[in-house]
Amino acid sequence: MDKKSIDRVCKNIYRRFPALKNKRPKVSSHGENRYLLIFSGSGKTPDGKTITNTVRVVASEEGRIIKSSMSR
């Protein structure tokens, strides 16, 4: 996956999840012409505790998002 495609996916994820802004994903191959991008970030709960957010994205080689999921 080239930098242009990764930037395209990142732009969409940053729009949907502002807390992950400027976090670079870990990229790995996920089958033929598909890639898995994992974004990790953290935030604060109202009572001051830290919570870790992880967003997993399956994207095509062209940078089109096929599937995304979030866990806390």
Secondary structure by P-SEA (a helix, b strand, c coil): ccaaaaaaaaaaaaaacccccccccccccccccbbbbbbbbccccccbbbbbbbbbbbbcccccccbbbbcc
